[in-house]
Amino acid sequence: MVASHSSRWADVRTQFPGTAAGPYIDVAGRSLFFEGGRAALNAHLDTLTAGTVNKLALFETVEETRRLFASLIRCTPDEVAFTRNVTDGIAAFAAGIEWKEGDNVVLCEELEHPANVYPWFGLGRKFGLRVKTVAPEGGALSVERIVSAIDASTRVVTISSVSFAPGFRFPVAELGAECRRRGVLLVVDAAQSIGVVDTNVVAWQADAVAASTQKGLMSLYGLGFLYVRREVAEFLKPTYLSRFGVELDGHEAQVGDPISAAYGVGARRFDVGNYNFPAVITVAPALRLLLDLGPQEVQSYVFDLARKFTNRILDLGLPVFGGPPGAHSSHIVTVGADISDNNDVVGNLDMSSLYQHLVANGVRLSIRRNLLRFSFHIYNNESDIDVVTALMTEWVKRRAHGAAGTANR
Ligand SMILES: Cc1ncc(COP(=O)(O)O)c(C=O)c1O
C-alpha cells in the first residue's frame, strides 16, 4: 500500500522533465510544465501547421475543459467562464455588478495581489464605488477584522484563498458563511491555491472565484477560469455582449438579434470571442491528472512536503515566517523574519546571501516581500527537501564561520 502510494508520486514526477535539473520549488511563480500538456499542445500545433484544424473539435475540447475545471472545484459547467487571467476574471465579474454611487468593497490592499486590487479601483473611477481596506496582522487577515469592516454599503468582500506572500491559507468557508448571512458577495482570488488546495466552491460559499492556469494547473500563461455562482450570475450584466456570451443556435459567425439576445446561461455570459485554444488544450490533461490523483490526495501530499520542509528549516534555526506549521500553513513556505511591501528584493542581507547560495546551486525558488518563497506541487518530493536543507545547513555553517556574506546587523 505504502509502496504503491509512493510509486504513484514517483511516476507523477517522471512526467515533469524539469525535475531532473534540481529542486524546482516555485509553483507560486509558475509550475514546471507537464509532459501530458506538452504532448497535447504539440498535437495542436501539428494541426495548425498542416492546415487540418478541426474547429468543432476545438469547441468540444473547450467544453470538456470547462467540465473538468467544474469537477475540480465542485460546481456545474454552466458556472465556469473562460478568461485571460485572474485580473480579467475579477474585473469581468465586478464590472457585471450594477453598482450604486457610495457602494464599497472590502479588501486588504497590503496582502492582495495587484490582480485583486487594481480592478476595484478601476471600477471605482467609473462607478463611484469605494475600496475599504483592512489592515493585516503579521501577514495574516482574520475573518473578524474583515467582517467588522462590512457596513450597510458593502456589496463585495474579496480575499485570496492563499496569499502570494507570506503564503498563508485563509479560512474562506468561515468568511463565506458570514458574507452569505449579510447578503454580501464573496469574491476569491484562487491564483495560488487552485490545483493544489482541494477546492469546494459550495463549501466556501463563494460567489465568484478567479484562477489562472500557469501555477497549480501546470499550463500556459494567458488563460483563466472564472466561477460565478449560478444564482448570482443570472443578475449580472457583462460589459461585453459577445458571440459566445449569448444564447444563440447556429453557426458561430451568425448574428442573431443583438438587441434582445439573451445572456448565456450562468457564467457562460462572461465568455467572449474565440478561446485561447492552445492554453485550453494544454490545461485539459493537467486537470485530468489532478482529478485522477484526487484533489484531496494532492493537497495532503503537497501540504505534507511543505510541513516537513518547515520543520527542517526551523530545526536549522532559520526563521520561517509564521512559525511552526499550523492552520495558516499551505504549500507555500516563506523564509525570513520580516515581511515588506517590496516584492522582489531581499532587503535582509542574510536572506539575500542564502538566496544567492541556493540559486547558485541550482535551486529554483522566488523572492516576494522580502521573503524567500518556496512552493511545492505534485512533482516535488522529499529529495528536493533533502537537497535544499543540505544547502541551507552548509550556508548556516559558513555563516557561523563568517563566510556566508554579511549577517543581518
Ligand atoms: C494571489 C495572486 N493573484 C493573482 C496573480 C496573477 O494575476 P494575473 O493572472 O491576473 O496575472 C498572482 C500571481 O501571479 C497571485 O499570486
The ligand as an SDF file (V2000), in Angstrom:
LIG
                    3D

 16 16  0  0  0  0  0  0  0  0999 V2000
   -2.6440   35.9380   -5.3900 C   0  0  0  0  0  0  0  0  0  0  0  0
   -2.3860   36.1620   -6.8520 C   0  0  0  0  0  0  0  0  0  0  0  0
   -3.3630   36.6430   -7.6340 N   0  0  0  0  0  0  0  0  0  0  0  0
   -3.1850   36.8370   -8.9510 C   0  0  0  0  0  0  0  0  0  0  0  0
   -1.9820   36.5410   -9.5530 C   0  0  0  0  0  0  0  0  0  0  0  0
   -1.8160   36.7330  -11.0120 C   0  0  0  0  0  0  0  0  0  0  0  0
   -2.8070   37.5110  -11.5980 O   0  0  0  0  0  0  0  0  0  0  0  0
   -2.9830   37.5020  -13.1690 P   0  0  0  0  0  0  0  0  0  0  0  0
   -3.3730   36.0940  -13.5600 O   0  0  0  0  0  0  0  0  0  0  0  0
   -4.0700   38.4520  -13.4400 O   0  0  0  0  0  0  0  0  0  0  0  0
   -1.7030   37.9210  -13.7840 O   0  0  0  0  0  0  0  0  0  0  0  0
   -0.9230   36.0630   -8.7820 C   0  0  0  0  0  0  0  0  0  0  0  0
    0.4160   35.7520   -9.3110 C   0  0  0  0  0  0  0  0  0  0  0  0
    0.8030   35.8300  -10.4080 O   0  0  0  0  0  0  0  0  0  0  0  0
   -1.1400   35.8510   -7.4020 C   0  0  0  0  0  0  0  0  0  0  0  0
   -0.1710   35.3750   -6.6300 O   0  0  0  0  0  0  0  0  0  0  0  0
  1  2  1  0
  2  3  1  0
  2 15  2  0
  3  4  2  0
  4  5  1  0
  5  6  1  0
  5 12  2  0
  6  7  1  0
  7  8  1  0
  8  9  2  0
  8 10  1  0
  8 11  1  0
 12 13  1  0
 12 15  1  0
 13 14  2  0
 15 16  1  0
M  END
$$$$
